Amino acid sequence: MLSASILCLAAVGFYEARSEPFIDQIAVMYSVQNRVEQGFQETHCKALYEPGAYSYLWDDIPDVVLAEERVNYGDAIRGAILVYFKLVPDPTCGATDYHERTTDPEWPYIVTLKTKSFIFYKRTTAP
């Protein structure tokens, strides 16, 4: 049986970046992993439910895996296992936050990674 942490990592990777390359999904998952490791939240699932933190939870779009998306969701599960057990390096270099390139929140954080679709940031201080 998969742990809640792995399922929450898979959900964020799938719903936030399902149409993006696998490495982008890994990066999104690492933003959650890093929030836990840096003390922003106690668990991966609590990190997802910070108000406004991950848009898929607040966008009024049903969070379901369609039959034709099962393979992609399986890839997200595989990615979540790789991230949770640190079997792949963190491409974000410790980022805890990110946004799509189509937005510009002007955060006072350090940019650690830019992909085709996302910009990742590391906060300068932990909570």
ChimeraX attribute file (.defattr): number of C-alpha atoms within 10 A of each C-alpha:
attribute: neighborCount
match mode: 1-to-1
recipient: residues
	/A:1	3
	/A:2	8
	/A:3	8
	/A:4	12
	/A:5	18
	/A:6	22
	/A:7	17
	/A:8	21
	/A:9	29
	/A:10	27
	/A:11	24
	/A:12	27
	/A:13	29
	/A:14	29
	/A:15	19
	/A:16	19
	/A:17	23
	/A:18	18
	/A:19	11
	/A:20	15
	/A:21	12
	/A:22	17
	/A:23	15
	/A:24	22
	/A:25	24
	/A:26	27
	/A:27	28
	/A:28	28
	/A:29	31
	/A:30	29
	/A:31	28
	/A:32	32
	/A:33	25
	/A:34	22
	/A:35	25
	/A:36	18
	/A:37	15
	/A:38	17
	/A:39	11
	/A:40	16
	/A:41	19
	/A:42	12
	/A:43	17
	/A:44	24
	/A:45	19
	/A:46	15
	/A:47	22
	/A:48	21
	/A:49	14
	/A:50	12
	/A:51	10
	/A:52	11
	/A:53	15
	/A:54	20
	/A:55	16
	/A:56	18
	/A:57	18
	/A:58	12
	/A:59	10
	/A:60	8
	/A:61	9
	/A:62	9
	/A:63	12
	/A:64	9
	/A:65	14
	/A:66	10
	/A:67	8
	/A:68	8
	/A:69	13
	/A:70	11
	/A:71	12
	/A:72	16
	/A:73	20
	/A:74	13
	/A:75	18
	/A:76	27
	/A:77	21
	/A:78	14
	/A:79	25
	/A:80	28
	/A:81	20
	/A:82	16
	/A:83	22
	/A:84	18
	/A:85	9
	/A:86	12
	/A:87	11
	/A:88	12
	/A:89	12
	/A:90	18
	/A:91	17
	/A:92	25
	/A:93	17
	/A:94	22
	/A:95	27
	/A:96	27
	/A:97	24
	/A:98	23
	/A:99	17
	/A:100	16
	/A:101	13
	/A:102	8
	/A:103	9
	/A:104	9
	/A:105	8
	/A:106	6
	/A:107	11
	/A:108	10
	/A:109	15
	/A:110	13
	/A:111	17
	/A:112	17
	/A:113	17
	/A:114	15
	/A:115	14
	/A:116	10
	/A:117	13
	/A:118	19
	/A:119	20
	/A:120	25
	/A:121	23
	/A:122	22
	/A:123	17
	/A:124	8
	/A:125	7
	/A:126	10
	/A:127	8
